Amino acid sequence: MKDPRIEQLANNLVNYSCKVQNNENVLIRVCGEGDERALVLALIDNVYKVGGNPFVWNHDQQIQREILKSCKEDQIKTLCKIDLAMMKEMDCYIGIWGGLNSSELSSVDVEKTKLYSTLYTNDVHMNERIKNTKWVVLRYPTPSFAQQASMSSDAFEDFYFKVCNLDYSKMSKAMDNLVTLMNKTDKVHIKGVGTDLRFSIKDIPAIKCAGEINIPDGEVFTAPVKNSVSGKITFNTPSMYSDGFTYENISFEFENGKIVKADCNDNDRINQILDSDEGARYIGEFAIGVNPYITTPMKDILFDEKIKGSFHFTPGSCYDEASNGNKSSVHWDLVTIQTDNYGGGEIYFDDVLIRKNGIFVIDELLCLNPENLV
């Protein structure tokens, strides 16, 4: 029997997120070992229903690990050339991340993952897919994902579909006031445990994300003026980077926008990432998370960056829609939760308190508090 929640998710991805039109080419990329099949089949069916042309690109993470362990520069350049040619033929992209082990790439040398990111990810995804297709990415509720979230498989599956099938059109409307306020704001001041951070977002657009690029969704993002960041930030959410390693207790100190000191549970490893290129030590994104159903870290950025009462601050490349001019092979969304049970915290826009302990406190933003989004 088909799960109606999967059918609803597939319909939302095709018709709301990607808005697939007649005769558009849709690339469905699945990274997993089989559990994701039901969603892939439902997506193919929904793409055909609107007259689109579905294509499926299957990646096995264990095979990817073995390839990357001994990969060479010319090899990655050839792979990039092949996949880039395919991506250029696509109008839409739906990326599904599943798999049996989310840490599958942790044994790959950092230099190899850096090589792959620099030579492949930038061209195929950052410069082609993101800029030239209608795209959406999501994770699939596998048992390993449930374990990563410290939940039973059944409980996690129920949580997953509740979050992913949220009424994102309602959220989108509620975000409009925050977008307007951020577009008028110059100075941002964030205070919290181990955090006293100041920067400007003047004249950099604010962009709302409500189910059209990520599922789950629920953030409004912009970028700091590149050289304006000063002070210290401490992230209270663990983060699993693309190298498969989980970074914890990360803290940065800034001078003139640049990270001049970085600490965590592996200082050498994090500084290798930040030394990837000149832009990796500058911030490319500042965003406020508002998804009412996501309340605790899961070591998965698609979920964690949307946690209600959170914000994220991103070393590396900015997005073109909210550009501060910073470019890098790195784009690493690091999250701090400011709700009461995570130590609280405050966000000020031009010296006016707009959120305290994860709750918006000014009238025009009350619509974004959790009770108004469910």
N, C-alpha and C positions, 0 to 999 in steps of 0.2 A: 504494500500500500504506500502511495506517495505521501510524504510528509507535507501538509499544507503550508507549514512555515518555510520550507525550502522553496516551494512554488511561489510564495509571496515575496521572498527575498530575491529570487531570480527575476520576477516581474519588476520589482523596484529597481534592480540594477540595470536592466535593459531599458525600461521606460522612463524612470525618474532620473537615475544617476547619469546614464550615457545618452538617453534620448535617441536611441537608435532609429534611423530613418531607412526608408526603402532603398535597397541596393548598397547600403554601407557595409564595408568589410569590418568585422568584429573579431579581434584576436582575444581568445580566452586562454590565458596563461595559468596553468595549475602547477604548483610546486608541492608534490606530495606523493604518496604511495597507494592511493586508491580510495580512501574514505570520502574524498571530495567528488567522487563520480556522480552522485545524485544531483549535486548542484550544477555540475558541468552539463549533464543531460538536460536539466531544466532550463539552463541558459541557452543551450542550442535550440531547444523548442521555442523559447520566447523570442530569440533573434529571428528565427524563421517566420514566426507569427507576424512580425512587423515588416517582413520583406528583406531583412538583412542577410548577410553571408557570414556564417560562423566559421572560424578557424580555431583549432585547438593546438596549443604548444605546451607539451608536458615536460616538466623538469623534475627529476628525482634528486633530492638533496644529497643522498649518499654518493651518487654518481658525480654530482657537482663537486663534492669534497675531494674525491679522488682525482678529478681533472685539475683542480686548483692546487693540489699539494705539490705538483711538479711542473706547473705550467710555465711556458716561456713567453717572452714579450711578443714575438712574431705570431705565436699561436693565438694569443688573446686578440691581436690585431686582426687576424683572419676571421676569428669568431665574430668580432665586432662588425666586420664588413658584411658577413653573411646575414646576421640578425638585423643589422641596420637596413639592409635592402628589403627584408620582410616587413619591418616596422613602417617603412615609408609607404607601403601599400595599404596600411590600415587606417580606418577612420575612427575606430573605437578600440579600447583596450580594457579588459576586465582581468585583473590579477588576483588569483586565489592562492593564499599561502596556507598549506596544511603540513603534512609530514609527521613522522613518528618521533622526531627528536629535534627540538628547536635549537639545540646546541651542536648540531651536526658539523658546522664549520669551525668549531672552536679549536680543532687540532691543526688547522691550516695556518701556516706561518703568516704573521702580520704583513710582511713584505709582499706575499702573494695576494692577499686580499686587497692590499693597497694597489698593486699592479692591475688587478681586475677592475677595481673601482675607477681608477684613473683612465684606463684604456678602453673599458667597455661600458660601464654604467653611465659615465658622462655622455657619451655619444648616443648610445641606444635609448637610454631612458631620460636623462636630464635634458638633452638637446633635441631629441626627436619625439619620443613618446609623450613627454609632458607638454611640449610646446605645440605639437601638431596632431594630437588625437584627443577625442573625448574619452577620459579614462577614469577608472575607479579601482581601488585595491581593497582587499579584505583578507582576513584570516578565516580558516574553517575550524569548527569546534571538534578537534581530534582529542582522544584521550590524553595525549602528551600535553596539549594546550590546557586541558582541564587540570592536569597535575601541576603544570607551571603556575596556574592561578590558585592552587591549593583548594580545589573543589572536586566533588565527585563528578563523573562524566554526565550523569543525568541533570544534576543541578547546574552544571556549567552550560549544558546545551540549552536549558530553559533560559538562563541568563543571557546567553549569546543571542538567541532569536528575539528576546525582548528588547535588547539594545539595538540590534541591527535592523529590526522592523519598526523602530520608533517613527512617529509622524514627523519626518524631517521638514516637510513643508511648513508645519506650525513653528518649528524651531527657527527656520529661515526668517520668518516674519518677525519673531521675537528678537532676532539679532540686529535688526536694522538700527535700533537706537544706539547700540554699542558701536556699530560701524560709524554712525554719525559723530558720536562723541570722540572716538579715537582719531577721526579725520580732523577734528578741531584742536587736538591736544598737541602740546609741545613737550612739556616735561613729564616724565614718569619717575616715580619714586616707589620702590618696593622694599618693605621691611618684614623681617621674620627671623626665625631661629637661624643664626649664622648668616644672615642676609641683610645687607644695607646697600642697595643698588640704585643708581641714578643714571638716566639716559634720556635722550630726546627721540621722539618719533615724528617730529614736525615735517609736514609735506610728504610723508611716505604713506601711500594708501593703506587702508584697513580692508581686509578681505574676509567675508564670512564663509564658513565651510559647514554646509548643512546637508550632507548625504550625496553630494554630486561628485566628489573626488575620493573620499574615504568612507568606508563603512566598517565600524561605526564612525560617527562624526560628531561635531560639536565644539568648534573653536572659531575664534576670530583672530586673525593674525595680521601682523605688519612686520616692520623691521626697525631696529634702532638706527639712528644716524651713525654711520660706521665708527667715527672716532669719539662719540659722545659718552660711551659707557665707562662708568667709574664705580669703584667700590668692590664689594664682595658678594658672592652668591653661594649658597649651599643647597644642593639638591637632595631631597629626602626620599627620592624614588630610585630604586635600582634600575639600571638600564643595560639591556643586552645589545651590544653593538653587532655589526655585521660579521665580526670575527668570531662570534659565538660566545665571547667572554662576558660575564656579568660584572659591570662596574657599579660600585657602591660608595656612598659617602663622598661623592664628588664635590669639590669646592674650587671655585675660580676667583682669582683677584685680577682686577682690570686697571690698566692705566691708558688713557687716551684711546679707549675702545679695544685694546689688545689684552688677551689673557697673558699675564706675566708670571702667574704662578698657578699650577694645577695640582691638586692632590686627590687621591682616592685610594681604594684598596690595592691598586697596582700603579704606582706613580710612573714607572718606566713605560708601561704599556699605554697609559693615557697620553703621555707626552709624545710618544711615537705617532699617535693619531693626530695630535695637534700640530706636529711638525710635518705633516703630509705635504703642505704647501703654505704659502704666505697667508692665504685667506682663512686657513683652518683655525687661527687664533683670534679671529674676529667673529662677531655675531651676525648671523644672516636672518634671524627670525625671532620675534617676540609674539607670543600668542596666549590667549586666555581660554581655558577649557570650561565647558558648561554642560556636558552630557549628564543628565540627572541620574541615570542608572549605573554609571561607572564611578565607583567610590573608593576602590583600593587598587594598588599597583599589581600588574600581572606580568611584568617584564616583557611586555609587548607594546611597542610604541603606538601602534594604531589605536589601542585602547587607552594606554596610560596618558597620552597627550590630551585626551578629551575628558579626563577625570573632573567631576564637578568640584569647583573651588580650587582648581589648579592653574598654573601658568607654565609655559615652557619657554626656554631660552636656548638658542640653537647655534653652537659653533659651526662655522662653515658658510656654505653658499646661501645667498638669498634667493627668493623666487622673483621671477620677472614682474609678476603682478604687484609686488611690494618691494621694489628694488632699492637697496642702499649702496649698490655697486660692488658688493663683496662677492668674489667668485672663489670656489674651492671644490676639490673632489669630495670634501666632507660636507655632510648635512646631518647633524646629530641632535635630535630633539631631546633635551634633558628637562625633566619635570620636577617641579616643587608643588606639593599639595599644601594648601593654607587653611584647611578646615580645622576645627577645634582639636580633633583627635590626632592631628599631625603637627600640632604646635602653633597653629594659627598664623596670622600674618596680615599685612595691610598693603593695598595698592592705592596710590594717589595719582591723579591726573591733574597737572598744574596746581598742585598743593591742595586739591580737594579729594577727600577720602571717597573712593567709589566702591571698594569692596573690603570687608573686614571679616577675617576668619572664614573666607570662602563664600560669604553671603554679600550680594550687592545691596548697597545701603542708600542709593539715590533713586528718586522716584522713577526716572525714565528707564532704569535698568532692572527694576523689580520683576519684570516679566521674564527675566532670564534665571531667576531663582528656581531651584528644582521643583517646587510644588506647582509652578506655573507651566512646566514643560511636559509633564507626564499626562 
